[in-house]
Amino acid sequence: MNEKRITGRERIFTLLKGRQVDHLPFMPITMQFACDRIGKEYYDYVMDHRILVEGQLKVTEEFDIDHVSCISDPTREAADCGASIIYTKDSPPAIDNQNALLADKTKLANLKIPAVLGGGRMHDRVKAAALFKDKIGDDKIIEGWIEGPCAEGADLRGINTIMMDFYEDPAFVRDLFEFVIEMELNFAKYQIEAGVDLMGIGDAAASLIGPQLYEEFVWPYEKRLIDGVRSLGAVVRLHICGDTRGILAGMGRLGCEIVDLDYLTPVSQAREKMGPAQVLLGNIDPVSVLRNGTEEQIYQAIEQCHNQAGSNFIVGAGCEVVRDTPPENLRALRDYALSH
C-alpha cells in the first residue's frame, strides 16, 4: 500500500503543533528569483498577481518549497494611501522618502484607510491569495503579507523623520501606529478570507531603534497586530530585517508561530533569548553564502544554524534569496531540509 504523501502545508502545521515531521520544512523568501525563473520583468511581478502566482508556483515546484507567498514588495499599503512610490522596470518599487505622504504630520488626522477591495495594490495581493487557493488548494501553505507598525509608519512618514519623532513627538508616533494597526488588520482580514493560512509581517525599521524604544513604542503595537491576525484565523511569521540582537527577547514574547531571522542575528542568540519552544527560520547569508558559496559551504552554514536552533527549526535564508543565486545552490539548501 502506498504511504500517504505529506503536503507542505501539513508539514509546516505539524511542526508548529510541536509534532515530529518527516523532514525539516523549507520556506525561503523568493521574489525577484521567482520572477526571473519565468522570464518576466519585476514591475509586472509586483503589479499583476497572475504573474506573481506563476512565478511562485514555478519555484515551489522546481525547488520543493513548502509554501507560496503573496509578498513582492513593502509598498502596497503606502501606495493605496496615496504615497509617492518610485517604480522601475526590473527592480522592487521603493518609497519616495523625499516626498513622504506624511511629511506634514497634521495630514494624519484626515488620512483615510484605503478600501482593500478598491482595485489598488492591496486588492491585487488579495487576488493573489485567491488564485493560489484555486491553484493549489491545501497542498502548500499560502502566505500573505502585511507591514508592521514601524515599517509602515516609516513608509508613510519618512524613515529619517520617524526616527526623530520617537523623541520629538511620541504622541504622534502612537497615533500613526494606531492608524497602521487598523489598516493592516483590515488588509489581513481580506487576505485570510481569500485563502491565506500564514501571515508574514515585515517590520524592518524596528531593527534601527534601540531596545528601550522598541519596548516602549513598537512592541505593544506589534503585539496587537499579531494577536489580531491570529484572532482572524492565521498563524504568523515575523521577519525583521537587519540586526535584531538587541530586541530578541521582546520578539520572543510576541507569540508568533515563526520568527524569521535575518543573517545578521545568530540563531544561537535567538534560541537563548526566546527559549526552546519558539520556531525559528533561517538564516544563512543570502549573498556571501547562498549566492556565492559552494554547495559544501551552504550545507555547513545551514547545518550550523540547525545545530544552534535544535528542534523547532525551518530551513531558509536570512532574508530574500537574491535573484542571481545559482539554482544548484538553492537546491543544496533544499537538499539539507529534505535529508534532516
C-alpha positions as CSV (number, residue, x, y, z in Angstrom):
1,M,0.0,0.0,0.0
2,N,1.3,3.4,-0.9
3,E,2.1,5.7,2.0
4,K,0.1,9.0,2.0
5,R,2.2,11.9,0.8
6,I,2.7,14.6,3.4
7,T,2.0,18.0,1.9
8,G,4.0,21.1,2.5
9,R,1.0,22.6,4.4
10,E,0.7,19.6,6.6
11,R,4.5,19.5,7.2
12,I,4.6,23.1,8.5
13,F,1.5,22.8,10.6
14,T,2.8,19.6,12.1
15,L,6.0,21.3,13.2
16,L,4.0,24.3,14.6
17,K,2.0,21.9,16.7
18,G,5.2,20.5,18.2
19,R,5.0,17.2,16.5
20,Q,7.6,15.2,14.6
21,V,7.9,15.9,10.9
22,D,9.2,13.7,8.0
23,H,11.8,16.3,7.3
24,L,12.5,20.0,8.0
25,P,10.2,22.4,6.3
26,F,11.7,24.6,3.6
27,M,10.4,28.2,3.4
28,P,12.9,30.6,1.7
29,I,11.6,34.0,0.6
30,T,11.7,34.2,-3.2
31,M,10.6,37.3,-5.1
32,Q,13.0,38.5,-7.8
33,F,14.4,35.0,-8.0
34,A,10.9,33.6,-8.7
35,C,10.2,36.3,-11.3
36,D,13.4,35.6,-13.1
37,R,12.6,31.8,-13.3
38,I,9.6,32.7,-15.5
39,G,11.4,35.3,-17.6
40,K,9.3,38.2,-16.6
41,E,10.1,41.8,-15.6
42,Y,9.8,42.6,-12.0
43,Y,7.5,45.5,-12.5
44,D,4.9,43.1,-13.9
45,Y,5.5,40.7,-11.0
46,V,4.7,43.4,-8.4
47,M,1.7,44.8,-10.4
48,D,0.0,41.7,-11.7
49,H,-1.0,39.0,-9.3
50,R,-1.2,36.4,-12.1
51,I,2.5,36.8,-12.8
52,L,3.4,36.6,-9.2
53,V,1.4,33.4,-8.8
54,E,3.0,31.9,-11.9
55,G,6.5,32.7,-10.5
56,Q,5.7,31.3,-7.1
57,L,4.2,28.1,-8.5
58,K,7.3,27.7,-10.7
59,V,9.9,27.9,-7.9
60,T,7.7,26.0,-5.4
61,E,7.5,23.0,-7.8
62,E,11.1,23.3,-9.0
63,F,12.7,23.5,-5.5
64,D,10.2,21.6,-3.4
65,I,9.3,24.7,-1.3
66,D,6.6,24.1,1.3
67,H,4.8,27.4,0.8
68,V,3.8,30.0,-1.7
69,S,3.9,33.7,-0.9
70,C,2.0,36.8,-1.9
71,I,4.9,39.1,-1.0
72,S,6.6,41.2,-3.7
73,D,7.5,44.5,-2.0
74,P,6.6,46.6,1.0
75,T,4.9,49.5,-0.7
76,R,1.3,48.2,-1.4
77,E,-0.3,49.8,1.6
78,A,1.5,53.1,1.3
79,A,0.7,53.2,-2.4
80,D,-3.0,52.8,-1.7
81,C,-2.8,55.5,0.9
82,G,-1.5,57.9,-1.8
83,A,2.2,57.8,-1.1
84,S,4.7,58.6,-3.8
85,I,6.3,55.4,-5.0
86,I,9.3,55.0,-7.2
87,Y,8.7,52.3,-9.8
88,T,11.3,50.9,-12.1
89,K,11.2,48.3,-14.8
90,D,13.1,45.4,-13.2
91,S,13.6,46.3,-9.5
92,P,11.4,46.4,-6.5
93,P,9.3,49.6,-6.0
94,A,10.6,52.0,-3.3
95,I,9.2,54.6,-1.1
96,D,10.0,58.2,-2.2
97,N,11.3,59.4,1.2
98,Q,12.0,62.8,-0.2
99,N,8.2,63.3,-0.7
100,A,6.7,61.3,2.2
101,L,3.0,61.3,2.3
102,L,3.0,62.5,6.0
103,A,5.9,64.9,5.7
104,D,3.3,67.2,7.2
105,K,2.2,65.2,10.1
106,T,-1.0,67.1,10.5
107,K,-2.3,65.2,7.4
108,L,-2.6,62.1,9.5
109,A,-5.8,63.4,11.1
110,N,-7.6,63.3,7.7
111,L,-5.9,60.2,6.2
112,K,-8.4,57.6,5.3
113,I,-7.8,53.8,5.5
114,P,-7.9,52.6,1.8
115,A,-10.6,50.2,0.7
116,V,-8.7,46.9,0.4
117,L,-11.0,45.7,-2.4
118,G,-10.9,49.1,-4.2
119,G,-8.8,48.0,-7.2
120,G,-5.5,49.1,-5.8
121,R,-2.3,47.3,-5.0
122,M,-3.7,45.8,-1.8
123,H,-6.6,44.3,-3.8
124,D,-4.0,42.8,-6.2
125,R,-2.4,40.9,-3.2
126,V,-5.8,39.6,-2.2
127,K,-6.4,38.4,-5.7
128,A,-3.0,36.5,-5.5
129,A,-4.2,34.7,-2.4
130,A,-7.4,33.7,-4.0
131,L,-5.6,32.5,-7.2
132,F,-3.2,30.5,-5.1
133,K,-6.1,28.9,-3.3
134,D,-7.7,28.0,-6.6
135,K,-4.4,26.6,-8.0
136,I,-3.0,24.6,-5.1
137,G,-5.8,24.2,-2.6
138,D,-4.4,22.7,0.7
139,D,-1.1,21.4,-0.9
140,K,1.1,24.3,0.3
141,I,0.9,26.9,3.0
142,I,-0.4,30.2,1.4
143,E,1.4,33.1,2.9
144,G,0.0,36.6,2.9
145,W,2.0,39.7,3.9
146,I,1.4,42.9,5.8
147,E,3.8,45.6,7.1
148,G,4.4,46.0,10.8
149,P,3.9,49.3,12.6
150,C,7.4,50.7,12.5
151,A,8.0,49.7,8.8
152,E,4.7,51.1,7.6
153,G,5.0,54.2,9.8
154,A,8.4,54.8,8.2
155,D,6.9,54.4,4.8
156,L,4.2,57.0,5.4
157,R,6.2,59.5,7.4
158,G,9.8,59.0,6.0
159,I,12.4,56.8,7.6
160,N,14.6,59.5,8.9
161,T,11.8,61.7,10.1
162,I,10.0,59.0,12.2
163,M,13.3,58.2,14.0
164,M,13.3,61.8,15.2
165,D,9.5,61.6,16.1
166,F,10.2,59.0,18.7
167,Y,12.0,61.7,20.7
168,E,10.3,64.9,19.5
169,D,6.6,63.8,19.2
170,P,5.9,60.5,20.8
171,A,2.2,61.1,20.8
172,F,2.2,61.4,17.0
173,V,4.1,58.1,16.7
174,R,1.4,56.4,18.7
175,D,-1.4,58.0,16.7
176,L,0.4,56.9,13.5
177,F,0.8,53.4,14.8
178,E,-2.9,53.2,15.7
179,F,-3.7,54.1,12.1
180,V,-1.3,51.5,10.8
181,I,-2.6,48.7,13.0
182,E,-6.2,49.3,11.9
183,M,-5.2,49.4,8.3
184,E,-3.1,46.3,8.4
185,L,-5.7,44.2,10.3
186,N,-8.2,45.2,7.7
187,F,-5.8,44.2,4.9
188,A,-5.0,40.9,6.7
189,K,-8.7,40.1,7.1
190,Y,-9.3,40.1,3.3
191,Q,-6.2,38.1,2.6
192,I,-7.2,35.4,5.1
193,E,-10.7,35.3,3.7
194,A,-9.2,34.7,0.3
195,G,-7.2,31.7,1.5
196,V,-4.1,32.8,3.4
197,D,-3.0,30.3,6.1
198,L,0.0,32.2,7.4
199,M,0.5,35.9,7.6
200,G,4.0,37.3,7.1
201,I,4.6,40.5,9.0
202,G,7.6,42.6,7.9
203,D,8.8,45.3,10.3
204,A,12.2,46.1,9.0
205,A,12.6,49.6,10.6
206,A,12.2,48.1,14.0
207,S,15.8,46.9,13.9
208,L,17.0,50.5,13.6
209,I,15.9,51.6,17.1
210,G,17.3,50.5,20.4
211,P,15.7,48.1,22.9
212,Q,14.2,50.8,25.1
213,L,12.3,52.5,22.2
214,Y,11.3,49.1,20.8
215,E,9.8,48.0,24.1
216,E,8.0,51.3,24.7
217,F,6.7,52.2,21.2
218,V,6.9,49.3,18.8
219,W,6.4,46.1,20.8
220,P,2.9,46.9,22.1
221,Y,1.7,47.6,18.5
222,E,3.4,44.5,17.1
223,K,1.7,42.5,19.8
224,R,-1.7,43.9,19.0
225,L,-1.2,43.3,15.3
226,I,0.0,39.7,15.8
227,D,-2.8,38.9,18.2
228,G,-5.3,40.5,15.8
229,V,-4.0,38.4,12.9
230,R,-4.2,35.2,15.0
231,S,-7.8,36.0,16.0
232,L,-8.6,36.2,12.3
233,G,-7.5,32.6,11.9
234,A,-4.0,32.8,10.5
235,V,-0.6,31.9,12.0
236,V,2.2,34.5,12.0
237,R,5.7,34.6,10.5
238,L,7.6,37.7,11.8
239,H,10.5,39.0,9.7
240,I,12.5,42.0,10.9
241,C,15.4,42.8,8.5
242,G,18.7,43.7,10.0
243,D,20.5,43.1,13.3
244,T,17.8,42.3,15.9
245,R,20.1,41.1,18.7
246,G,19.0,43.9,21.0
247,I,15.3,43.1,20.7
248,L,15.3,39.3,20.5
249,A,13.7,38.9,23.9
250,G,10.9,41.1,23.0
251,M,10.4,39.4,19.7
252,G,10.2,36.1,21.5
253,R,7.4,37.4,23.8
254,L,5.2,38.4,20.8
255,G,3.7,34.9,20.4
256,C,4.5,34.4,16.7
257,E,4.4,30.9,15.4
258,I,7.5,31.5,13.4
259,V,10.3,34.1,13.9
260,D,12.3,34.5,10.7
261,L,15.8,35.7,11.4
262,D,18.0,37.9,9.2
263,Y,21.5,36.6,8.8
264,L,23.0,39.3,11.0
265,T,21.4,37.8,14.1
266,P,23.0,34.5,15.3
267,V,20.5,31.7,15.6
268,S,22.2,30.7,18.9
269,Q,21.3,34.1,20.5
270,A,17.7,33.9,19.3
271,R,17.3,30.4,20.8
272,E,18.8,31.6,24.1
273,K,16.6,34.7,24.3
274,M,13.4,33.1,23.0
275,G,13.5,29.6,24.6
276,P,13.2,26.1,23.1
277,A,9.5,26.3,22.0
278,Q,9.9,29.2,19.5
279,V,10.0,28.0,15.9
280,L,13.0,29.7,14.2
281,L,13.6,30.1,10.5
282,G,16.8,31.0,8.7
283,N,19.3,32.2,8.4
284,I,22.4,31.8,6.3
285,D,23.8,34.9,4.5
286,P,21.8,35.1,1.2
287,V,24.7,36.7,-0.7
288,S,28.1,35.6,0.6
289,V,26.9,32.0,1.4
290,L,23.8,31.1,-0.6
291,R,24.6,33.0,-3.8
292,N,28.4,33.0,-3.7
293,G,29.2,29.8,-1.7
294,T,29.8,26.3,-2.8
295,E,27.3,23.5,-2.1
296,E,29.5,22.3,0.8
297,Q,29.7,25.8,2.3
298,I,25.9,26.1,2.1
299,Y,25.4,22.7,3.8
300,Q,27.9,23.6,6.6
301,A,26.2,27.0,7.1
302,I,22.7,25.7,7.4
303,E,23.9,22.8,9.5
304,Q,25.3,25.3,12.0
305,C,22.0,27.1,12.1
306,H,20.2,23.9,12.6
307,N,22.5,22.8,15.4
308,Q,22.1,26.2,17.1
309,A,18.3,26.1,16.8
310,G,17.9,22.4,17.7
311,S,14.3,21.3,17.2
312,N,11.6,23.7,16.1
313,F,13.6,24.9,13.0
314,I,12.7,25.7,9.4
315,V,15.3,26.0,6.7
316,G,15.6,29.3,4.8
317,A,18.0,32.1,4.1
318,G,18.4,35.2,6.2
319,C,16.2,37.4,4.0
320,E,15.3,37.2,0.3
321,V,17.0,34.7,-2.0
322,V,18.8,37.1,-4.3
323,R,17.9,37.0,-8.0
324,D,21.2,35.7,-9.4
325,T,21.5,32.8,-6.9
326,P,22.7,29.7,-8.9
327,P,19.8,27.2,-8.9
328,E,22.1,24.4,-7.7
329,N,22.9,26.5,-4.6
330,L,19.2,26.8,-3.7
331,R,18.8,23.1,-4.4
332,A,21.7,22.4,-1.9
333,L,19.7,24.3,0.7
334,R,16.6,22.3,-0.2
335,D,18.6,19.0,0.0
336,Y,19.5,19.8,3.6
337,A,15.9,20.2,4.5
338,L,14.9,17.1,2.7
339,S,17.6,15.0,4.5
340,H,17.1,16.2,8.0
